[in-house]
Amino acid sequence: MRLGLFSDVHANLPALEATLGLLDDEGVDFTLCLGDVVGYGPHPREVIQLLRERNIVCTLGPADANLAFPFARTEREGVADEILEWTRDQLTSEELQWLRYLPVTYRLNTPYRRLRGFHGLPYQPEKRFPLSKPAAELLPIFERLSSRIVVSGGSHVPFHRQIDDYWLIDPGSVGMTLGGEPGADAMILTIEADGVEVETLKIDYDIGQTVFDVQAWGLPDVVAQAIRNGGLLEEI
């Protein structure tokens, strides 16, 4: 089984198009998005429309949740709240409804037994998964989740780690990588009964178009800087 895995699109249409195009070319069997499809970037409607057209399974991220459920909104740092207000004005009621129906977690049976996917922590997409915790502290989490493979979005930096017979994976960010190299992050997991092979992808896309659209919509320049540089020069 070959699984295409990505997260944190953040309303960056050229990055999403390039990512889906490469996963198509690679002939993956299934594609999973781990949330935060909107927020920060200039193309919220177009990104939602493309994900819906392609029937891509997505989980709920904190930016998605803040738009879909304003009564449960959590305060965010930097320019995030300003951009979310702009994003809300761009979306139709139907698109907001689509966000409301995104599952918080997703379970997938694989040849290597169960995979569990979510943004952040299970049922807490606004939190950050402790990717670097000692193995002894992570093993009980795998056992509680009853999953051999745990995939979590939110760090914006590609990460994978094997702990005994378990795998912990974050594919990074399609739309706003913070790994220091511009481009879209994604992964392909080749899953067999006896193990998992992780391929980390750095995908070229038209960064100039996204930066132009950020500026054309009058969104904060820190967003354009982060996309252009593959990382943050100041707090976003």
Secondary structure, DSSP 4 states (H G I P E B T S, - for coil): -EEEEE---TT-HHHHHHHHHHHHHHT-SEEEE-S--SSSSS-HHHHHHHHHHTT-EEPPPHHHHHHH-GGG----STTHHHHHHHHHHHS-HHHHHHHHT--SEEEEEETTEEEEEEESBTTBTTS---TTS-HHHHHHHHHHHT-SEEEEE-SSS-EEEEETTEEEEE---SSS--SSS-SEEEEEEEEETTEEEEEEEEE---HHHHHHHHHHTT--HHHHHHHHHTS-SS--
